């Protein structure tokens, strides 16, 4: 997460990870709590909800950019 922020400062609208096990998703959630990335992060058990969530994050970012430009 830190490397992503360094490589792409201010560009990440969100990160979703697909992890099929409940334990794995719990571990990813714990890593998120510890790392505290400056972008939204979520773990999912399937690709479809992860993609939907990412598209929502992009739409929100687009709206924020529009508001900031006006």
N, CA, C and O atoms as a Maestro MAE file, in Angstrom:
{
 s_m_m2io_version
 :::
 2.0.0
}

f_m_ct {
 s_m_title
 :::
 protein
 m_atom[280] {
  # First column is atom index #
  i_m_mmod_type
  r_m_x_coord
  r_m_y_coord
  r_m_z_coord
  i_m_residue_number
  s_m_chain_name
  s_m_pdb_residue_name
  s_m_pdb_atom_name
  i_m_atomic_number
  :::
  1 25 0.818 -1.185 0.000 1 A "UNK " " N  " 7
  2 3 0.000 0.000 0.000 1 A "UNK " " CA " 6
  3 2 0.863 1.251 0.000 1 A "UNK " " C  " 6
  4 15 0.579 2.211 -0.715 1 A "UNK " " O  " 8
  5 25 1.907 1.235 0.797 2 A "UNK " " N  " 7
  6 3 2.789 2.398 0.841 2 A "UNK " " CA " 6
  7 2 3.490 2.601 -0.492 2 A "UNK " " C  " 6
  8 15 3.640 3.734 -0.949 2 A "UNK " " O  " 8
  9 25 3.919 1.516 -1.118 3 A "UNK " " N  " 7
  10 3 4.577 1.622 -2.424 3 A "UNK " " CA " 6
  11 2 3.620 2.152 -3.476 3 A "UNK " " C  " 6
  12 15 4.016 2.948 -4.327 3 A "UNK " " O  " 8
  13 25 2.364 1.720 -3.431 4 A "UNK " " N  " 7
  14 3 1.373 2.228 -4.373 4 A "UNK " " CA " 6
  15 2 1.211 3.735 -4.222 4 A "UNK " " C  " 6
  16 15 1.139 4.455 -5.218 4 A "UNK " " O  " 8
  17 25 1.155 4.208 -3.001 5 A "UNK " " N  " 7
  18 3 0.998 5.645 -2.746 5 A "UNK " " CA " 6
  19 2 2.217 6.431 -3.226 5 A "UNK " " C  " 6
  20 15 2.085 7.549 -3.724 5 A "UNK " " O  " 8
  21 25 3.387 5.847 -3.074 6 A "UNK " " N  " 7
  22 3 4.604 6.522 -3.527 6 A "UNK " " CA " 6
  23 2 4.676 6.561 -5.053 6 A "UNK " " C  " 6
  24 15 5.089 7.566 -5.632 6 A "UNK " " O  " 8
  25 25 4.275 5.471 -5.700 7 A "UNK " " N  " 7
  26 3 4.312 5.415 -7.160 7 A "UNK " " CA " 6
  27 2 3.219 6.251 -7.807 7 A "UNK " " C  " 6
  28 15 3.414 6.799 -8.891 7 A "UNK " " O  " 8
  29 25 2.080 6.349 -7.153 8 A "UNK " " N  " 7
  30 3 0.919 7.020 -7.738 8 A "UNK " " CA " 6
  31 2 0.291 7.981 -6.735 8 A "UNK " " C  " 6
  32 15 -0.866 7.797 -6.359 8 A "UNK " " O  " 8
  33 25 1.021 8.998 -6.296 9 A "UNK " " N  " 7
  34 3 0.487 9.876 -5.251 9 A "UNK " " CA " 6
  35 2 -0.791 10.589 -5.697 9 A "UNK " " C  " 6
  36 15 -0.835 11.232 -6.745 9 A "UNK " " O  " 8
  37 25 -1.817 10.456 -4.877 10 A "UNK " " N  " 7
  38 3 -3.078 11.132 -5.136 10 A "UNK " " CA " 6
  39 2 -3.916 10.581 -6.270 10 A "UNK " " C  " 6
  40 15 -4.956 11.154 -6.596 10 A "UNK " " O  " 8
  41 25 -3.496 9.487 -6.880 11 A "UNK " " N  " 7
  42 3 -4.215 8.968 -8.039 11 A "UNK " " CA " 6
  43 2 -5.112 7.776 -7.728 11 A "UNK " " C  " 6
  44 15 -6.035 7.490 -8.491 11 A "UNK " " O  " 8
  45 25 -4.866 7.092 -6.652 12 A "UNK " " N  " 7
  46 3 -5.647 5.895 -6.344 12 A "UNK " " CA " 6
  47 2 -7.005 6.276 -5.775 12 A "UNK " " C  " 6
  48 15 -7.094 6.941 -4.743 12 A "UNK " " O  " 8
  49 25 -8.057 5.850 -6.457 13 A "UNK " " N  " 7
  50 3 -9.419 6.137 -5.995 13 A "UNK " " CA " 6
  51 2 -9.905 5.060 -5.038 13 A "UNK " " C  " 6
  52 15 -10.865 5.281 -4.299 13 A "UNK " " O  " 8
  53 25 -9.271 3.919 -5.039 14 A "UNK " " N  " 7
  54 3 -9.656 2.824 -4.167 14 A "UNK " " CA " 6
  55 2 -8.948 1.548 -4.586 14 A "UNK " " C  " 6
  56 15 -8.466 1.432 -5.712 14 A "UNK " " O  " 8
  57 25 -8.891 0.601 -3.678 15 A "UNK " " N  " 7
  58 3 -8.286 -0.687 -3.982 15 A "UNK " " CA " 6
  59 2 -9.184 -1.782 -3.422 15 A "UNK " " C  " 6
  60 15 -9.566 -1.761 -2.252 15 A "UNK " " O  " 8
  61 25 -9.505 -2.722 -4.272 16 A "UNK " " N  " 7
  62 3 -10.298 -3.884 -3.865 16 A "UNK " " CA " 6
  63 2 -9.457 -5.129 -4.061 16 A "UNK " " C  " 6
  64 15 -8.704 -5.243 -5.028 16 A "UNK " " O  " 8
  65 25 -9.592 -6.046 -3.145 17 A "UNK " " N  " 7
  66 3 -8.896 -7.320 -3.270 17 A "UNK " " CA " 6
  67 2 -9.925 -8.428 -3.094 17 A "UNK " " C  " 6
  68 15 -10.799 -8.358 -2.230 17 A "UNK " " O  " 8
  69 25 -9.801 -9.447 -3.929 18 A "UNK " " N  " 7
  70 3 -10.709 -10.594 -3.851 18 A "UNK " " CA " 6
  71 2 -9.972 -11.724 -3.137 18 A "UNK " " C  " 6
  72 15 -8.947 -12.219 -3.606 18 A "UNK " " O  " 8
  73 25 -10.522 -12.114 -1.992 19 A "UNK " " N  " 7
  74 3 -9.952 -13.195 -1.191 19 A "UNK " " CA " 6
  75 2 -11.116 -14.122 -0.851 19 A "UNK " " C  " 6
  76 15 -12.102 -13.699 -0.247 19 A "UNK " " O  " 8
  77 25 -10.994 -15.365 -1.238 20 A "UNK " " N  " 7
  78 3 -12.115 -16.285 -1.097 20 A "UNK " " CA " 6
  79 2 -12.337 -16.802 0.318 20 A "UNK " " C  " 6
  80 15 -13.446 -17.224 0.646 20 A "UNK " " O  " 8
  81 25 -11.326 -16.781 1.149 21 A "UNK " " N  " 7
  82 3 -11.518 -17.306 2.513 21 A "UNK " " CA " 6
  83 2 -11.875 -16.177 3.480 21 A "UNK " " C  " 6
  84 15 -11.412 -15.045 3.342 21 A "UNK " " O  " 8
  85 25 -12.706 -16.516 4.454 22 A "UNK " " N  " 7
  86 3 -13.094 -15.548 5.486 22 A "UNK " " CA " 6
  87 2 -11.859 -15.106 6.264 22 A "UNK " " C  " 6
  88 15 -11.698 -13.921 6.558 22 A "UNK " " O  " 8
  89 25 -10.998 -16.046 6.591 23 A "UNK " " N  " 7
  90 3 -9.772 -15.719 7.323 23 A "UNK " " CA " 6
  91 2 -8.906 -14.759 6.524 23 A "UNK " " C  " 6
  92 15 -8.381 -13.789 7.069 23 A "UNK " " O  " 8
  93 25 -8.757 -15.028 5.238 24 A "UNK " " N  " 7
  94 3 -7.949 -14.159 4.377 24 A "UNK " " CA " 6
  95 2 -8.499 -12.746 4.313 24 A "UNK " " C  " 6
  96 15 -7.739 -11.779 4.357 24 A "UNK " " O  " 8
  97 25 -9.827 -12.619 4.209 25 A "UNK " " N  " 7
  98 3 -10.435 -11.286 4.195 25 A "UNK " " CA " 6
  99 2 -10.212 -10.580 5.530 25 A "UNK " " C  " 6
  100 15 -9.986 -9.371 5.571 25 A "UNK " " O  " 8
  101 25 -10.276 -11.333 6.606 26 A "UNK " " N  " 7
  102 3 -9.999 -10.749 7.920 26 A "UNK " " CA " 6
  103 2 -8.579 -10.240 8.026 26 A "UNK " " C  " 6
  104 15 -8.338 -9.169 8.584 26 A "UNK " " O  " 8
  105 25 -7.640 -11.000 7.495 27 A "UNK " " N  " 7
  106 3 -6.234 -10.586 7.509 27 A "UNK " " CA " 6
  107 2 -6.070 -9.303 6.690 27 A "UNK " " C  " 6
  108 15 -5.378 -8.379 7.115 27 A "UNK " " O  " 8
  109 25 -6.700 -9.247 5.529 28 A "UNK " " N  " 7
  110 3 -6.593 -8.049 4.688 28 A "UNK " " CA " 6
  111 2 -7.223 -6.837 5.384 28 A "UNK " " C  " 6
  112 15 -6.703 -5.726 5.282 28 A "UNK " " O  " 8
  113 25 -8.320 -7.042 6.077 29 A "UNK " " N  " 7
  114 3 -8.943 -5.951 6.819 29 A "UNK " " CA " 6
  115 2 -8.007 -5.457 7.919 29 A "UNK " " C  " 6
  116 15 -7.881 -4.251 8.135 29 A "UNK " " O  " 8
  117 25 -7.357 -6.376 8.607 30 A "UNK " " N  " 7
  118 3 -6.402 -5.996 9.655 30 A "UNK " " CA " 6
  119 2 -5.228 -5.222 9.063 30 A "UNK " " C  " 6
  120 15 -4.785 -4.231 9.644 30 A "UNK " " O  " 8
  121 25 -4.726 -5.661 7.924 31 A "UNK " " N  " 7
  122 3 -3.628 -4.947 7.260 31 A "UNK " " CA " 6
  123 2 -4.081 -3.537 6.899 31 A "UNK " " C  " 6
  124 15 -3.318 -2.582 7.041 31 A "UNK " " O  " 8
  125 25 -5.310 -3.406 6.435 32 A "UNK " " N  " 7
  126 3 -5.856 -2.096 6.102 32 A "UNK " " CA " 6
  127 2 -5.889 -1.202 7.337 32 A "UNK " " C  " 6
  128 15 -5.521 -0.030 7.257 32 A "UNK " " O  " 8
  129 25 -6.317 -1.727 8.461 33 A "UNK " " N  " 7
  130 3 -6.372 -0.943 9.706 33 A "UNK " " CA " 6
  131 2 -4.976 -0.478 10.116 33 A "UNK " " C  " 6
  132 15 -4.794 0.647 10.581 33 A "UNK " " O  " 8
  133 25 -4.000 -1.358 9.936 34 A "UNK " " N  " 7
  134 3 -2.637 -1.027 10.340 34 A "UNK " " CA " 6
  135 2 -1.998 -0.043 9.363 34 A "UNK " " C  " 6
  136 15 -1.392 0.943 9.784 34 A "UNK " " O  " 8
  137 25 -2.127 -0.303 8.077 35 A "UNK " " N  " 7
  138 3 -1.475 0.515 7.058 35 A "UNK " " CA " 6
  139 2 -2.141 1.886 6.889 35 A "UNK " " C  " 6
  140 15 -1.466 2.861 6.558 35 A "UNK " " O  " 8
  141 25 -3.448 1.967 7.113 36 A "UNK " " N  " 7
  142 3 -4.217 3.205 6.972 36 A "UNK " " CA " 6
  143 2 -3.921 3.921 5.652 36 A "UNK " " C  " 6
  144 15 -3.450 5.058 5.657 36 A "UNK " " O  " 8
  145 25 -4.193 3.262 4.522 37 A "UNK " " N  " 7
  146 3 -3.916 3.923 3.245 37 A "UNK " " CA " 6
  147 2 -4.809 5.152 3.071 37 A "UNK " " C  " 6
  148 15 -5.907 5.204 3.625 37 A "UNK " " O  " 8
  149 25 -4.343 6.136 2.309 38 A "UNK " " N  " 7
  150 3 -5.130 7.357 2.114 38 A "UNK " " CA " 6
  151 2 -6.252 7.199 1.090 38 A "UNK " " C  " 6
  152 15 -6.900 8.180 0.723 38 A "UNK " " O  " 8
  153 25 -6.478 5.999 0.640 39 A "UNK " " N  " 7
  154 3 -7.545 5.701 -0.307 39 A "UNK " " CA " 6
  155 2 -8.416 4.593 0.279 39 A "UNK " " C  " 6
  156 15 -7.950 3.832 1.127 39 A "UNK " " O  " 8
  157 25 -9.667 4.491 -0.155 40 A "UNK " " N  " 7
  158 3 -10.535 3.426 0.348 40 A "UNK " " CA " 6
  159 2 -9.995 2.046 -0.056 40 A "UNK " " C  " 6
  160 15 -9.464 1.872 -1.153 40 A "UNK " " O  " 8
  161 25 -10.136 1.099 0.823 41 A "UNK " " N  " 7
  162 3 -9.654 -0.266 0.603 41 A "UNK " " CA " 6
  163 2 -10.706 -1.226 1.131 41 A "UNK " " C  " 6
  164 15 -11.260 -1.015 2.210 41 A "UNK " " O  " 8
  165 25 -10.979 -2.274 0.378 42 A "UNK " " N  " 7
  166 3 -11.951 -3.264 0.837 42 A "UNK " " CA " 6
  167 2 -11.608 -4.639 0.293 42 A "UNK " " C  " 6
  168 15 -11.079 -4.771 -0.811 42 A "UNK " " O  " 8
  169 25 -11.915 -5.663 1.081 43 A "UNK " " N  " 7
  170 3 -11.721 -7.056 0.680 43 A "UNK " " CA " 6
  171 2 -13.084 -7.676 0.389 43 A "UNK " " C  " 6
  172 15 -14.049 -7.449 1.119 43 A "UNK " " O  " 8
  173 25 -13.153 -8.453 -0.675 44 A "UNK " " N  " 7
  174 3 -14.400 -9.081 -1.113 44 A "UNK " " CA " 6
  175 2 -14.186 -10.567 -1.340 44 A "UNK " " C  " 6
  176 15 -13.059 -11.028 -1.518 44 A "UNK " " O  " 8
  177 25 -15.300 -11.317 -1.331 45 A "UNK " " N  " 7
  178 3 -15.209 -12.758 -1.571 45 A "UNK " " CA " 6
  179 2 -15.471 -13.124 -3.031 45 A "UNK " " C  " 6
  180 15 -15.346 -14.287 -3.414 45 A "UNK " " O  " 8
  181 25 -15.839 -12.120 -3.854 46 A "UNK " " N  " 7
  182 3 -16.146 -12.395 -5.260 46 A "UNK " " CA " 6
  183 2 -15.796 -11.162 -6.095 46 A "UNK " " C  " 6
  184 15 -15.818 -10.037 -5.596 46 A "UNK " " O  " 8
  185 25 -15.477 -11.381 -7.352 47 A "UNK " " N  " 7
  186 3 -15.043 -10.303 -8.234 47 A "UNK " " CA " 6
  187 2 -16.157 -9.304 -8.551 47 A "UNK " " C  " 6
  188 15 -15.893 -8.104 -8.625 47 A "UNK " " O  " 8
  189 25 -17.379 -9.763 -8.737 48 A "UNK " " N  " 7
  190 3 -18.467 -8.861 -9.138 48 A "UNK " " CA " 6
  191 2 -18.709 -7.741 -8.123 48 A "UNK " " C  " 6
  192 15 -18.757 -6.577 -8.523 48 A "UNK " " O  " 8
  193 25 -18.863 -8.038 -6.833 49 A "UNK " " N  " 7
  194 3 -19.049 -6.924 -5.892 49 A "UNK " " CA " 6
  195 2 -17.802 -6.040 -5.776 49 A "UNK " " C  " 6
  196 15 -17.913 -4.838 -5.535 49 A "UNK " " O  " 8
  197 25 -16.627 -6.630 -5.946 50 A "UNK " " N  " 7
  198 3 -15.401 -5.834 -5.899 50 A "UNK " " CA " 6
  199 2 -15.374 -4.824 -7.050 50 A "UNK " " C  " 6
  200 15 -15.031 -3.659 -6.849 50 A "UNK " " O  " 8
  201 25 -15.733 -5.269 -8.246 51 A "UNK " " N  " 7
  202 3 -15.762 -4.368 -9.399 51 A "UNK " " CA " 6
  203 2 -16.820 -3.288 -9.221 51 A "UNK " " C  " 6
  204 15 -16.579 -2.127 -9.553 51 A "UNK " " O  " 8
  205 25 -17.973 -3.651 -8.708 52 A "UNK " " N  " 7
  206 3 -19.037 -2.677 -8.464 52 A "UNK " " CA " 6
  207 2 -18.570 -1.623 -7.466 52 A "UNK " " C  " 6
  208 15 -18.800 -0.431 -7.672 52 A "UNK " " O  " 8
  209 25 -17.930 -2.044 -6.406 53 A "UNK " " N  " 7
  210 3 -17.419 -1.124 -5.398 53 A "UNK " " CA " 6
  211 2 -16.371 -0.196 -6.001 53 A "UNK " " C  " 6
  212 15 -16.376 1.007 -5.738 53 A "UNK " " O  " 8
  213 25 -15.469 -0.758 -6.814 54 A "UNK " " N  " 7
  214 3 -14.436 0.065 -7.450 54 A "UNK " " CA " 6
  215 2 -15.053 1.107 -8.378 54 A "UNK " " C  " 6
  216 15 -14.620 2.259 -8.394 54 A "UNK " " O  " 8
  217 25 -16.054 0.709 -9.144 55 A "UNK " " N  " 7
  218 3 -16.717 1.667 -10.026 55 A "UNK " " CA " 6
  219 2 -17.380 2.783 -9.227 55 A "UNK " " C  " 6
  220 15 -17.367 3.939 -9.650 55 A "UNK " " O  " 8
  221 25 -17.952 2.451 -8.089 56 A "UNK " " N  " 7
  222 3 -18.524 3.475 -7.208 56 A "UNK " " CA " 6
  223 2 -17.440 4.427 -6.700 56 A "UNK " " C  " 6
  224 15 -17.645 5.640 -6.648 56 A "UNK " " O  " 8
  225 25 -16.297 3.875 -6.330 57 A "UNK " " N  " 7
  226 3 -15.195 4.714 -5.859 57 A "UNK " " CA " 6
  227 2 -14.731 5.670 -6.960 57 A "UNK " " C  " 6
  228 15 -14.467 6.844 -6.699 57 A "UNK " " O  " 8
  229 25 -14.634 5.163 -8.186 58 A "UNK " " N  " 7
  230 3 -14.235 6.020 -9.307 58 A "UNK " " CA " 6
  231 2 -15.259 7.117 -9.561 58 A "UNK " " C  " 6
  232 15 -14.891 8.260 -9.833 58 A "UNK " " O  " 8
  233 25 -16.532 6.781 -9.476 59 A "UNK " " N  " 7
  234 3 -17.592 7.777 -9.680 59 A "UNK " " CA " 6
  235 2 -17.510 8.861 -8.604 59 A "UNK " " C  " 6
  236 15 -17.661 10.046 -8.904 59 A "UNK " " O  " 8
  237 25 -17.277 8.467 -7.373 60 A "UNK " " N  " 7
  238 3 -17.151 9.450 -6.298 60 A "UNK " " CA " 6
  239 2 -15.959 10.365 -6.532 60 A "UNK " " C  " 6
  240 15 -16.052 11.576 -6.333 60 A "UNK " " O  " 8
  241 25 -14.842 9.788 -6.952 61 A "UNK " " N  " 7
  242 3 -13.632 10.584 -7.226 61 A "UNK " " CA " 6
  243 2 -13.895 11.554 -8.364 61 A "UNK " " C  " 6
  244 15 -13.482 12.712 -8.304 61 A "UNK " " O  " 8
  245 25 -14.579 11.088 -9.399 62 A "UNK " " N  " 7
  246 3 -14.906 11.947 -10.538 62 A "UNK " " CA " 6
  247 2 -15.758 13.125 -10.074 62 A "UNK " " C  " 6
  248 15 -15.531 14.262 -10.488 62 A "UNK " " O  " 8
  249 25 -16.732 12.852 -9.222 63 A "UNK " " N  " 7
  250 3 -17.590 13.922 -8.701 63 A "UNK " " CA " 6
  251 2 -16.788 14.906 -7.859 63 A "UNK " " C  " 6
  252 15 -17.008 16.114 -7.948 63 A "UNK " " O  " 8
  253 25 -15.862 14.409 -7.044 64 A "UNK " " N  " 7
  254 3 -15.023 15.279 -6.229 64 A "UNK " " CA " 6
  255 2 -14.158 16.182 -7.108 64 A "UNK " " C  " 6
  256 15 -13.984 17.361 -6.802 64 A "UNK " " O  " 8
  257 25 -13.629 15.646 -8.173 65 A "UNK " " N  " 7
  258 3 -12.783 16.432 -9.079 65 A "UNK " " CA " 6
  259 2 -13.622 17.502 -9.764 65 A "UNK " " C  " 6
  260 15 -13.173 18.638 -9.914 65 A "UNK " " O  " 8
  261 25 -14.842 17.151 -10.183 66 A "UNK " " N  " 7
  262 3 -15.721 18.139 -10.798 66 A "UNK " " CA " 6
  263 2 -16.029 19.284 -9.845 66 A "UNK " " C  " 6
  264 15 -15.979 20.449 -10.238 66 A "UNK " " O  " 8
  265 25 -16.345 18.963 -8.600 67 A "UNK " " N  " 7
  266 3 -16.671 19.984 -7.606 67 A "UNK " " CA " 6
  267 2 -15.465 20.879 -7.353 67 A "UNK " " C  " 6
  268 15 -15.610 22.096 -7.243 67 A "UNK " " O  " 8
  269 25 -14.274 20.289 -7.260 68 A "UNK " " N  " 7
  270 3 -13.066 21.049 -6.993 68 A "UNK " " CA " 6
  271 2 -12.734 22.007 -8.149 68 A "UNK " " C  " 6
  272 15 -12.158 23.072 -7.929 68 A "UNK " " O  " 8
  273 25 -13.094 21.629 -9.361 69 A "UNK " " N  " 7
  274 3 -12.775 22.465 -10.529 69 A "UNK " " CA " 6
  275 2 -13.744 23.623 -10.707 69 A "UNK " " C  " 6
  276 15 -13.439 24.587 -11.410 69 A "UNK " " O  " 8
  277 25 -14.912 23.535 -10.075 70 A "UNK " " N  " 7
  278 3 -15.904 24.605 -10.262 70 A "UNK " " CA " 6
  279 2 -15.706 25.736 -9.298 70 A "UNK " " C  " 6
  280 15 -16.457 26.711 -9.326 70 A "UNK " " O  " 8
  :::
 }
 m_bond[279] {
  # First column is bond index #
  i_m_from
  i_m_to
  i_m_order
  :::
  1 1 2 1
  2 2 3 1
  3 3 4 2
  4 3 5 1
  5 5 6 1
  6 6 7 1
  7 7 8 2
  8 7 9 1
  9 9 10 1
  10 10 11 1
  11 11 12 2
  12 11 13 1
  13 13 14 1
  14 14 15 1
  15 15 16 2
  16 15 17 1
  17 17 18 1
  18 18 19 1
  19 19 20 2
  20 19 21 1
  21 21 22 1
  22 22 23 1
  23 23 24 2
  24 23 25 1
  25 25 26 1
  26 26 27 1
  27 27 28 2
  28 27 29 1
  29 29 30 1
  30 30 31 1
  31 31 32 2
  32 31 33 1
  33 33 34 1
  34 34 35 1
  35 35 36 2
  36 35 37 1
  37 37 38 1
  38 38 39 1
  39 39 40 2
  40 39 41 1
  41 41 42 1
  42 42 43 1
  43 43 44 2
  44 43 45 1
  45 45 46 1
  46 46 47 1
  47 47 48 2
  48 47 49 1
  49 49 50 1
  50 50 51 1
  51 51 52 2
  52 51 53 1
  53 53 54 1
  54 54 55 1
  55 55 56 2
  56 55 57 1
  57 57 58 1
  58 58 59 1
  59 59 60 2
  60 59 61 1
  61 61 62 1
  62 62 63 1
  63 63 64 2
  64 63 65 1
  65 65 66 1
  66 66 67 1
  67 67 68 2
  68 67 69 1
  69 69 70 1
  70 70 71 1
  71 71 72 2
  72 71 73 1
  73 73 74 1
  74 74 75 1
  75 75 76 2
  76 75 77 1
  77 77 78 1
  78 78 79 1
  79 79 80 2
  80 79 81 1
  81 81 82 1
  82 82 83 1
  83 83 84 2
  84 83 85 1
  85 85 86 1
  86 86 87 1
  87 87 88 2
  88 87 89 1
  89 89 90 1
  90 90 91 1
  91 91 92 2
  92 91 93 1
  93 93 94 1
  94 94 95 1
  95 95 96 2
  96 95 97 1
  97 97 98 1
  98 98 99 1
  99 99 100 2
  100 99 101 1
  101 101 102 1
  102 102 103 1
  103 103 104 2
  104 103 105 1
  105 105 106 1
  106 106 107 1
  107 107 108 2
  108 107 109 1
  109 109 110 1
  110 110 111 1
  111 111 112 2
  112 111 113 1
  113 113 114 1
  114 114 115 1
  115 115 116 2
  116 115 117 1
  117 117 118 1
  118 118 119 1
  119 119 120 2
  120 119 121 1
  121 121 122 1
  122 122 123 1
  123 123 124 2
  124 123 125 1
  125 125 126 1
  126 126 127 1
  127 127 128 2
  128 127 129 1
  129 129 130 1
  130 130 131 1
  131 131 132 2
  132 131 133 1
  133 133 134 1
  134 134 135 1
  135 135 136 2
  136 135 137 1
  137 137 138 1
  138 138 139 1
  139 139 140 2
  140 139 141 1
  141 141 142 1
  142 142 143 1
  143 143 144 2
  144 143 145 1
  145 145 146 1
  146 146 147 1
  147 147 148 2
  148 147 149 1
  149 149 150 1
  150 150 151 1
  151 151 152 2
  152 151 153 1
  153 153 154 1
  154 154 155 1
  155 155 156 2
  156 155 157 1
  157 157 158 1
  158 158 159 1
  159 159 160 2
  160 159 161 1
  161 161 162 1
  162 162 163 1
  163 163 164 2
  164 163 165 1
  165 165 166 1
  166 166 167 1
  167 167 168 2
  168 167 169 1
  169 169 170 1
  170 170 171 1
  171 171 172 2
  172 171 173 1
  173 173 174 1
  174 174 175 1
  175 175 176 2
  176 175 177 1
  177 177 178 1
  178 178 179 1
  179 179 180 2
  180 179 181 1
  181 181 182 1
  182 182 183 1
  183 183 184 2
  184 183 185 1
  185 185 186 1
  186 186 187 1
  187 187 188 2
  188 187 189 1
  189 189 190 1
  190 190 191 1
  191 191 192 2
  192 191 193 1
  193 193 194 1
  194 194 195 1
  195 195 196 2
  196 195 197 1
  197 197 198 1
  198 198 199 1
  199 199 200 2
  200 199 201 1
  201 201 202 1
  202 202 203 1
  203 203 204 2
  204 203 205 1
  205 205 206 1
  206 206 207 1
  207 207 208 2
  208 207 209 1
  209 209 210 1
  210 210 211 1
  211 211 212 2
  212 211 213 1
  213 213 214 1
  214 214 215 1
  215 215 216 2
  216 215 217 1
  217 217 218 1
  218 218 219 1
  219 219 220 2
  220 219 221 1
  221 221 222 1
  222 222 223 1
  223 223 224 2
  224 223 225 1
  225 225 226 1
  226 226 227 1
  227 227 228 2
  228 227 229 1
  229 229 230 1
  230 230 231 1
  231 231 232 2
  232 231 233 1
  233 233 234 1
  234 234 235 1
  235 235 236 2
  236 235 237 1
  237 237 238 1
  238 238 239 1
  239 239 240 2
  240 239 241 1
  241 241 242 1
  242 242 243 1
  243 243 244 2
  244 243 245 1
  245 245 246 1
  246 246 247 1
  247 247 248 2
  248 247 249 1
  249 249 250 1
  250 250 251 1
  251 251 252 2
  252 251 253 1
  253 253 254 1
  254 254 255 1
  255 255 256 2
  256 255 257 1
  257 257 258 1
  258 258 259 1
  259 259 260 2
  260 259 261 1
  261 261 262 1
  262 262 263 1
  263 263 264 2
  264 263 265 1
  265 265 266 1
  266 266 267 1
  267 267 268 2
  268 267 269 1
  269 269 270 1
  270 270 271 1
  271 271 272 2
  272 271 273 1
  273 273 274 1
  274 274 275 1
  275 275 276 2
  276 275 277 1
  277 277 278 1
  278 278 279 1
  279 279 280 2
  :::
 }
}
